[in-house]
Amino acid sequence: MNALKLDDLALNALGDPTRRSIFEKLEKGPLSVVHIADGLPVTRSAVSQHLKVLKEARLITMKQEGTRSIYSINQEGLIALRNYLDRFWDEALENFKQLAETTEKQKTIKK
């Protein structure tokens, strides 16, 4: 079986609505599992499993503060994911530019 690339792991991790909710909670800053689980429709144990997937995808990091695990967004993983998605945006913009130029040329020819 081929190893999944980081892009695949990140996209697969964020494909789950609960993991996206967890990731979005961390947007405001580092949180403990207790605070992450607050308001989610899953157990703390399930939240821990989701955090493990996000960590393996390098979207979040974890550090120990005493007996608590504190999670935060991994900026390097986020940059890698953004770079992946930017490739599609760049291509879409180039296609739009070519379409606009072609349309403008056709208007000039018809006049």
Steps between C-alpha positions, in 0.01 A plus 500: 500500500636844407569743781258791500647839426462782748242666270292182503523463877399862559209491257380167634526630857297810421245295306336403828259765639602438861869542419423819308312630805796417722741666256280811483486521882880515504493801269447721806804359680635199689252289695498196726296191414236601756447836329509347151239239596269764651194533278591215265251213459768235569677366808837628618643164400372552145643854500838352596481262204414789265790701641731206430394501132548876472842471662606217265394722210727770648212747524534539877770470763481393863709608797483392862430757769516307823239226469310674218551456128465831319421495127555772245504540123827397337592796282736291284226249424255780426748665262555169320125453460458856375782456247326190371168683460667809351610291203134462404426867558795605280381272221142626529620861477711422194204329332278799580761738355521298177120489470472876556769570240336268247159658561645849456670399173172355370317822583764702311476274192118527490509883500 
